Amino acid sequence: MSPRDLAVHDLTMKEAARAASGARVDLLLIADMVQPGSRVLDIGSGDGELLELLATTRGCDARGIELSREGVNAGVARGLPIIQGDADVDLADYPDNAFDYVILSQTIQATRRPKWVLEQMLRVGSHAIISFPNFGFWRMRLDLLINGRMPSTENLPYSWHDTPNIHFCTIRDFVDLVQEVGARIDRATALNASGHPVRFNLPWAVWNLLGEQAVFLLSRKG
């Protein structure tokens, strides 16, 4: 499927105002993809920033699982329903269709079994929303070509020897994975280095070059 078949999302004035207040742009896009009042599971919820956004702006019944004890403690201190858990293992314990949306934000590259995690997300939820840094971004390619070192960006700030990211992927890699698991792309957005949507209605290869990160809304076929 080409981006020609997808509606390229643009920030509304209200979202832009929230972005100016410091909320991550990908989280604003994710929140916009969620229908109000939905049941949501946020995997790798950190301190609960997205959970709070979904509860306050979309009226969602949102809860999270987070691997780090520090993240769980920070979220619970904010009054958010977060439990400690490992997506690579614990998603198997959730029943089918337990949530309307299952979200994985900037985390899929840190999972040990990305394909299994994505399949479980689509089993547990009617929809899956995934955001991730794009390793095919042109600055990453240029940095690797010129400097001969693993590139580092704002979205991928770690050194190669201490990074939690073990499965780097590009937008094209992710689209291939979506096709492999038999899911449907309902909506997608690539964001450039300034956090603005890539506006060109062009094939995935162009998004792969110009997008520093991407957000996908998926559902099960049939």
VOGU-3710 file (C-alpha; in Angstrom, 3 decimals, decimal comma):
1> msprdlavhd> 0,000/0,000/0,000  1,255/3,465/-0,920  0,830/6,652/1,093  -1,275/7,788/-1,878  -3,985/5,597/-0,379  -3,676/7,184/3,060  -4,800/10,537/4,445  -1,718/12,449/5,580  -2,444/13,865/8,997  -1,812/17,533/9,793
11> ltmkeaaraa> -1,833/19,102/13,268  -4,940/21,044/14,181  -4,721/24,389/15,953  -5,674/22,732/19,206  -2,975/20,084/18,844  -0,424/22,707/17,888  -1,200/24,568/21,095  -0,655/21,384/23,082  2,589/20,763/21,208  3,773/24,238/22,159
21> sgarvdllli> 3,190/23,293/25,792  5,817/20,559/25,506  3,899/17,360/24,674  5,693/15,026/22,269  4,366/15,399/18,738  4,083/11,658/18,175  1,954/11,379/21,317  -0,374/14,079/19,997  -0,737/12,165/16,744  -1,411/8,934/18,618
31> admvqpgsrv> -4,068/10,595/20,769  -5,736/11,961/17,645  -5,962/8,420/16,227  -7,857/7,131/19,281  -11,630/7,418/19,374  -12,980/9,182/22,493  -14,041/6,904/25,323  -12,000/3,930/24,108  -10,349/1,224/26,201  -6,600/1,617/25,732
41> ldigsgdgel> -3,506/-0,340/26,760  -0,239/1,599/26,505  2,802/-0,699/26,363  6,022/0,823/27,621  4,044/3,656/29,167  7,003/5,217/30,983  5,822/7,806/33,496  2,330/7,839/31,967  2,499/10,953/29,769  0,381/9,364/27,023
51> lellattrgc> -2,059/7,819/29,511  -2,683/11,219/31,037  -3,107/12,786/27,595  -5,636/10,142/26,552  -7,594/10,425/29,789  -7,784/14,213/29,798  -8,296/14,922/26,082  -10,089/11,793/24,816  -11,889/10,538/27,917  -10,323/7,099/27,538
61> dargielsre> -10,146/4,241/30,000  -6,370/4,019/29,584  -3,932/1,858/31,489  -0,288/0,990/30,974  2,412/-1,603/31,455  6,006/-0,509/31,947  9,198/-2,522/32,330  11,130/-0,135/34,566  10,266/0,211/38,236  11,161/3,918/38,026
71> gvnagvargl> 8,575/4,497/35,302  5,896/2,587/37,191  6,563/4,533/40,377  6,463/7,866/38,535  3,164/6,998/36,857  1,527/5,699/40,007  2,638/8,859/41,808  0,623/10,789/39,208  -2,419/8,641/39,974  -2,215/6,617/36,755
81> piiqgdadvd> -3,037/2,895/36,415  0,357/1,443/35,475  1,680/-1,998/36,342  5,139/-3,444/35,854  5,367/-5,855/32,954  7,412/-7,042/29,978  5,741/-6,805/26,565  7,892/-9,651/25,228  6,266/-12,012/27,739  3,199/-10,579/29,455
91> ladypdnafd> 1,035/-9,757/26,424  0,297/-13,483/26,159  -1,676/-13,221/29,415  -4,216/-10,734/28,040  -7,469/-12,089/26,547  -8,528/-11,508/22,953  -10,157/-8,149/22,193  -9,609/-6,825/25,705  -8,966/-3,294/24,412  -10,024/-1,054/21,561
101> yvilsqtiqa> -6,455/0,179/21,061  -3,075/-1,202/22,060  -0,267/1,351/21,748  3,497/0,910/21,488  5,231/4,284/21,352  8,935/4,518/20,474  9,469/1,043/21,918  9,136/-1,644/19,228  12,848/-1,370/18,389  13,668/-2,248/22,009
111> trrpkwvleq> 11,574/-5,434/22,111  13,199/-8,831/21,726  10,430/-10,217/19,491  8,932/-7,344/17,462  6,844/-9,566/15,187  5,371/-11,529/18,105  4,659/-8,319/20,010  2,846/-6,836/17,008  0,786/-10,012/16,543  -0,173/-9,968/20,216
121> mlrvgshaii> -1,145/-6,293/20,033  -3,532/-7,074/17,167  -4,961/-10,012/19,109  -5,488/-8,120/22,355  -6,818/-4,959/20,702  -9,066/-4,137/17,762  -6,432/-1,617/16,667  -2,710/-1,205/17,202  -0,843/2,106/17,119  2,927/2,028/16,773
131> sfpnfgfwrm> 5,401/4,901/16,612  9,103/4,401/16,055  12,300/6,209/15,002  13,122/5,641/11,338  16,640/4,301/10,832  16,271/5,017/7,104  16,090/8,796/7,673  18,467/10,627/5,338  20,573/12,117/8,133  21,151/8,648/9,567
141> rldllingrm> 22,278/7,384/6,175  24,553/10,376/5,600  26,108/10,174/9,052  26,889/6,502/8,611  28,264/7,095/5,110  30,485/10,056/5,990  31,591/9,257/9,533  31,474/5,467/9,391  29,950/5,316/12,883  26,573/4,348/14,253
151> pstenlpysw> 24,516/7,538/13,950  22,915/9,363/16,866  19,877/11,646/16,725  17,419/13,229/19,159  15,168/10,170/18,777  18,097/7,725/18,924  20,515/9,419/21,324  22,319/6,374/22,707  25,818/5,151/21,941  25,966/1,768/20,231
161> hdtpnihfct> 27,278/0,049/23,362  24,602/1,217/25,815  21,477/1,478/23,674  18,284/-0,338/24,693  17,399/-0,506/20,980  18,205/-3,942/19,590  16,019/-4,097/16,448  16,450/-0,934/14,422  14,028/-0,671/11,517  13,058/1,678/8,719
171> irdfvdlvqe> 9,599/2,705/7,556  9,887/0,271/4,655  10,944/-2,528/7,009  7,902/-1,862/9,183  5,515/-1,830/6,212  6,928/-5,231/5,196  6,327/-6,519/8,746  2,731/-5,273/8,687  2,148/-7,192/5,462  3,839/-10,283/6,911
181> vgaridrata> 1,516/-10,408/9,925  -1,524/-9,787/7,705  -2,577/-6,453/9,222  -4,180/-3,457/7,528  -2,761/0,079/7,592  -5,652/2,404/8,397  -3,585/5,540/8,793  0,053/6,553/8,773  2,137/9,673/9,258  5,840/10,327/8,854
191> lnasghpvrf> 7,351/13,241/10,774  10,380/15,181/9,614  13,210/16,438/11,836  11,123/19,453/12,862  8,236/17,251/13,988  5,992/18,238/11,073  4,167/15,678/8,907  5,860/14,803/5,634  3,328/16,279/3,236  4,396/14,632/-0,012
201> nlpwavwnll> 1,884/12,106/-1,325  4,672/9,853/-2,551  5,686/6,178/-2,198  7,015/4,634/0,994  10,604/5,079/-0,234  10,242/8,869/-0,012  8,709/8,721/3,472  11,571/6,397/4,389  14,067/9,048/3,292  12,404/12,165/4,726
211> geqavfllsr> 10,706/10,863/7,874  12,706/10,919/11,115  9,926/8,995/12,848  6,602/7,440/11,918  3,215/6,653/13,473  0,994/3,829/12,167  -2,599/2,908/12,989  -3,229/-0,769/12,210  -6,149/-3,157/12,410  -6,780/-6,812/11,709
221> kg> -7,889/-7,660/8,188  -11,412/-9,014/8,139
//
